[in-house]
């Protein structure tokens, strides 16, 4: 049955941030992330896909063996940090802290994996090492992809994807699991990015023009707007 509004808003108002330009809440098909007034990351939901076809173990970030959290719980390993933004993928979660560093947890997508090759999840959020030297200002997550914008407007993408470099906006041959620059025109400064199931959009500024939108990924349903 559907939850009543009062059931969903059980957290006291003083515990929740209600005014900010950053993403203080994020959802995907089976889990949700929130940032409270103290800058703590909270999570609720299930590690299991509602379709039952994939197991996103680790995406809750609460440690090994935690499969379901019915009410938003503070993620202990991030409790000492002030979280500015969160993003949900189908099997992973992203967190941006106040120092500009990105943390991630969850299960990697492995389309060629056999039944005898178990997924190796990250049970609690870990620092994304490939961005350690970058001050990140925004993050976004698609179903199997992750994106980050640094303070210079450079867009990075990573995480294994069934659609490879095309979906990540990168040249073929690059390692999808390592953050790397998205292949945008020279001089493009990315201001915002949003990732979907199999595609992404990036808003850029250049010296000559502002507000240009670049699209990449799957376009079989016209989702890139390039028809």
N, C-alpha and C positions, 0 to 999 in steps of 0.2 A: 504493500500500500504506500501511497505517496506520503511523505513526511509533512507535518504541519509547519507553517512558517515559524511559529514559536519554538518548535523543536529544533529547527535549523539555526536559530539565533540565540542559542542558550548561553553563548559566551557573553560576559558583561561588556557593555560598550567601551569601558575604559581599557579593555584588553585588546581591542581591535582598532587598527588604523583605517580611517575612512576617507582621507584626503591625500592623494599623492598621484603623480603622473606615472609612477612605476607600477609594474604588475605585482600587486600584493595578494592576488589570488590567481590560481591556475588550475585547470582541470583537464583530464582526458577521460577515457571511457570507464575507468574503474578506480581512479584515485584523485584526490584533490590536495593542493598545497595552499597554505595561507601564511601571511606574515602578521604577527600581532603587534600591539603598540610598543612593545619592548624590543621589537626587531627580531623576535625569535621565529624560526620556521616551524610550522605545524603541518601535520599530515593526517589525512583520514582516508578510508576506503580500503580497497583490497588489492593485493599483489596479483591476483588472478584476473585474466581477461574475462569479461562477461560472455564472450563467445566461446570460451573454453579452449581456444585453439593455441594460445600462447601463455606462458607463465612469466610474468614480469617480476620475478623474485628479486628483492633488493630495492625496488623503486620506492618503497615506503621509507627507506633510510633509517629504520629502527633496529637494525641488527638481524642476524640470522634467526630464522624460525618464526618471525612475525609475519603473518599472512593477511591479517585483517584488523583494522582499527576503526571502530564505529564512530568515535568522536575525535576531533582534532587533538593530536598529541604533539608535544614539543619534541623535536628531533635532538637528542642529547648531544651528539657530536658537533652540532652547530650552535649550541646554546650560548657559547662564549663569544659568538660573533653577532654583529648586527646585520641582518639580512635585508637587502634592499629590493630584491626581485626574485621571483620564482617562475619556473616553467615546467610543464609536464609533457613528456612523450608517452607513447603507448607502454613502453617497458622501462622508462628511465625518468629521472627527475634532475633539474638543474637549479642551482642557487647562486645568486650574486651577492657577495658581501660588501660592506662599506669601504673596504680597501681596494675594490675593483677586481677581486679574484673570484673565479668560478669554481664551484664544487658540484660533483655529480655522483649519482648512485643509480643502480639498476642492473638490468641484464642486457648484454649486447645482442644485436640482431645477427643471426648466423644462418642465412638461407641454405647453405650447403651442409649444415650440421646433420649428422645421422643420429639415430636413437641411442647409439653407444657413446656419443660425444656430448656430455652434459654441458649446459651453459654455465659459465663461471661468472656469477653475479658479484657486484660490488654492494655489499650489504648496508654500508653506512657511507654518507657522502665523503668523497675524497677530492682533494685539489686536482683540477685539470692542469697537469704539469705543462702541457704545451702552451698554456696562456699565462704561466707564472710571471713572465716579464712584461706582461701587458696590463694596462689598467682598463678593465672592461667596464662599459657604461650601460650595456643592455644585452639581454639574452632572449632567445626564443627556442622552442623545441617543436619539431614535427613528430610524426609517428615514430620514426627511427633516426631522426637527425637532430643535430644541435647547432645553434648559431650564436655568435657573440660579436658585438661591435666594440672596438676599443676607443679610447679617447681621441684618436686621430681619425676616426671614421672608417677604419678598416674592418671589413667583414670577414669573419672566420667561420668555417663549417667543419664538422667532424661527426663521427659515429658511423658504423657500418650500415649500409642501406641496400635494400634489394634493387635499387635503381642506380647505384654506384655514383660515379662522379657527376653525371648529369643532374641528379637531384641535388647534389651538394653545390652545384654551380662551379665546379672545378674541372680542370683538364683531366682526361683519362690517364691512369697510371699513378695518380697520387694515392697515398694510403688513407682510406676513409676514416680510420680510427684515430688519426692524429690531426689536431686543429691546423688548418692551412687557409691561406687567403682565398676568398671567392674570386673568380676570374671576372672582374668588372673592368670597364674602360678606365684608362689612366686618368687620374685626377678626380674620379668619382669618390665623394665623401658620403658614407652611408649614415643616415640619420635614424632609420627604423627598419626593422625586419620582422616578418611574420611567416611562420612555417606551417604548412598544412600536412595532409596525409602523405602526399607524394610531390609537393611542389612548395615554392617559397617566393615571396615578393620582398623587394628591398627598395626603400625610398632613398634617393641620393641627391646631393647638391654638387654642382660643378662651378667653376669660375664663370661659366657662360650662362648657366641655367639652374634653377632650383626646382625641387619637387619631381625629378625624373624617377619613374618606377621601372625597375628591372625585374623580370620574371624568369624562373627557371624550374625545371623538373618535368613532371608528367603533364600532358596537355590533351589527353584523350577525351576529356569532357569539356574542353574549352576553358579550363580553370585558369590558364595563364592570360587569357584575354588577347591572344595573339592571332586569332582567326582573321 
